Amino acid sequence: MPFLADRLARVKPSPTMAITALATELAAAGRDVIALSQGEPDFDTPPNVREAGIAAIDRGDTRYTVFDGRIELKRAICGKFKRENGLDYEPSQISVSSGGKQVLYNALVATINPGDEVVIPAPFWVSYPDMVLLCDGTPVPVSCPQNNGFKMRPEDLEAAITPKTKWLILNSPSNPSGAAYTEADLRAVADVLLRHPHVWVMTDDMYEHLVYDDFTFKTIAQVEPRLYERTLTVNGCSKAYCMTGWRIGYAGGPKALIKAMGAIQSQSTANPCSISQAAAIEALNGPQDFIPRNNAVFKERRDLVVDMLNRVPGLHCPTPEGAFYVYPSCAGVIGAKTPSGATIANDEDFVRYLLEAEGVAVVHGEAFGLAPHFRVSYATSTEALREACRRIDRACRALS
Ligand SMILES: Cc1ncc(COP(=O)(O)O)c(C=O)c1O
């Protein structure tokens, strides 16, 4: 349509949301669908956080706030960065937005000139490349295959950097692979970045709290303080605090960048929801004991799914360190024929087959930049997961 801006031609709608929408449609039409495509915890927001939101409404905390977050929330975020990450930020180095998504988008709008490159390890969260494209930048995916634990090797990062590189986007634990960078992994990435002072790092730590088996989470500015001046540390309440609908994300970073991000927000959406800000203060300052309780459930589900999928002919499922996703390879079913005679040529055909034959909704690896894989979200009930894995098994055994 000629009326639309040229940049729209480069951007596709979120494929994860598209699969979820299709699954919802099938379910509404009476199909028995198990959706393992969603990227949010199935737990409710903790009661103390909900109550803080209700109290905010009752006391009339329902007006505009400072455009990039109330000072009380910025102080709570500084406290979190110090306590959990050993990072010193002042309130003037903090920006609060309507979800982590808006934080990342503001940062890219604030920094990307046409043709600037952004290095993105693949598999990646679907929104990174499209956000870069919306800013007229060039996403540079770096393949991080399963035999590298879905993590970026320093030599691959080195090879991807050019004079036009503006950012490296790091996401650990990762959506979609669940892979998490150890301190040694981050050290190796930092050593490359130290050799390229023009490259900044945007670290998306959204799944920080969702790690299992005694994995110790670290963030890059903590591992290499010399990168602090060119790191944007992004985090939010959505995943760990089960607050996806409240829309609170935040970042700590250099003052000039934070100010620029705030300027963009002040002229676009202005402040994140005042009620959600009050709830986020309680989330960050209040009791944290539900996090290990939720994690124990997630770990049990992860182990169940990994075990069941590894028994399915044609699939191979590594055990991830964190988040609530597994990212099995379906290389063993590519080329196979479905009972109706169709050939499974790629991972997209495979996930469509799973949805049509067995009503299981998962997302194909191509959408995340690394095929042939598919992403399973295990943020759903144990019974649903067990049934979904049974159905995937049946579907794969029906292939020839
Ligand atoms: C890696 C990653 N970063 C950021 C986000 C966005 O989080 P929010 O819901 O706070 O915008 C998500 C949500 O799925 C995510 O998976």
The ligand as an SDF file (V2000), in Angstrom:
LIG
                    3D

 16 16  0  0  0  0  0  0  0  0999 V2000
   14.0830  -11.7980   25.6780 C   0  0  0  0  0  0  0  0  0  0  0  0
   12.9290  -10.8870   25.9220 C   0  0  0  0  0  0  0  0  0  0  0  0
   13.1560   -9.5930   26.0890 N   0  0  0  0  0  0  0  0  0  0  0  0
   12.1580   -8.7320   26.3000 C   0  0  0  0  0  0  0  0  0  0  0  0
   10.8590   -9.1490   26.3670 C   0  0  0  0  0  0  0  0  0  0  0  0
    9.7740   -8.1310   26.5590 C   0  0  0  0  0  0  0  0  0  0  0  0
    9.3110   -8.0800   27.8210 O   0  0  0  0  0  0  0  0  0  0  0  0
    8.0950   -7.1310   28.2050 P   0  0  0  0  0  0  0  0  0  0  0  0
    6.8820   -7.9910   28.2380 O   0  0  0  0  0  0  0  0  0  0  0  0
    8.4650   -6.5780   29.5430 O   0  0  0  0  0  0  0  0  0  0  0  0
    7.9950   -6.0580   27.1700 O   0  0  0  0  0  0  0  0  0  0  0  0
   10.5590  -10.4940   26.1980 C   0  0  0  0  0  0  0  0  0  0  0  0
    9.1620  -10.9590   26.2120 C   0  0  0  0  0  0  0  0  0  0  0  0
    8.7950  -11.9730   25.6880 O   0  0  0  0  0  0  0  0  0  0  0  0
   11.6270  -11.3970   25.9780 C   0  0  0  0  0  0  0  0  0  0  0  0
   11.4030  -12.6980   25.8040 O   0  0  0  0  0  0  0  0  0  0  0  0
  1  2  1  0
  2  3  1  0
  2 15  2  0
  3  4  2  0
  4  5  1  0
  5  6  1  0
  5 12  2  0
  6  7  1  0
  7  8  1  0
  8  9  2  0
  8 10  1  0
  8 11  1  0
 12 13  1  0
 12 15  1  0
 13 14  2  0
 15 16  1  0
M  END
$$$$
